[in-house]
Amino acid sequence: MIQVTDLVFRYPTGVTIFDGFNWHVGHGESWAIIGPSGCGKSTLLYLIAGLRFPVSGTVRVGGQVLTRPRPETGLILQDYGLLPWATIRHNVELGLRIRRFYGPDGKHAPRDYDPRNAEARTQHWLERLSIADQADKYPGQVSGGQRQRAAIARTLVLEPDLLLMDEPFSSLDALTREDLQNLVMRLQQETGIATVIVTHNIDEAVFMGRNILVLTMPPNSAPTVVANPEAGTLHYRNSALFLSRTNQIRRMLGLV
């Protein structure tokens, strides 16, 4: 699904973030990326999204070298990205409207995109994410958790094969954050979509990533990966293994 090969990336200031970095994500895998501020977590996500490009090396998604964002990749951001003047329903169907306008050109929509049943697909995800009763309200009239559910629905209605998330729950209260973490993991298991989440929260990384990529201060030359196959399973948060795994990540980050 994702193949990062000999990646070199540096900022215009000259700071090298990745230097000969190699990393692979398989179809249907769930990954969490964690590390200190400035280590390149979001930069790596934006490289995978086709929003930034390497100095050298390649980033392939679905076997293709990225030269622009691909329509099969979904991206969920921390600030929701909802249009404040559009209702929740209109926000959720925004991507479908754009695809209908451009058609299946391979840039804005997959070449095999079928525009039929757009309304039914929108309604399905409004109901699946429990915001159908908020569909005619505006983002400023609903809670932060409901806004983030709308952002998730807007992405999943496009049926992506890769879901990228950049600190999607960091501005939410603890109860809402945990509820949405559970929701995303259920959806990942149901759909088999590959997911990559960037987070500063160790508990979140351990709950949501069956593989955890730990980055250090740059330059990053080799990936450090922690296998975490129990992620997302029932009662994992309350297990001794979960505590052990979070402590392992803390030690790797130099926090204990």
ABEGO torsion letter per residue (X at the ends): XBBBBGBBBBBAAGBBABBGBBBBBBBGBBBBBBEBBGAGAAAAAAAAAGABBBABEBBBBGGBBBABBBAABBBBBAAGGBBAABBAAAAAAAAAAAAAAAEBAGAABBAABBABGAAAAAAAAAAAAGAAAAAABBAAABBAAAAAAAAAAAAAAAGBABBBBBGAAAABBAAAAAAAAAAAAAAAAAAGBBBBBBBABAAAAAAABABBBBBBBOBBABBBBBBBAABGBBGAAABAAAAAAAAAAAAAAGAX
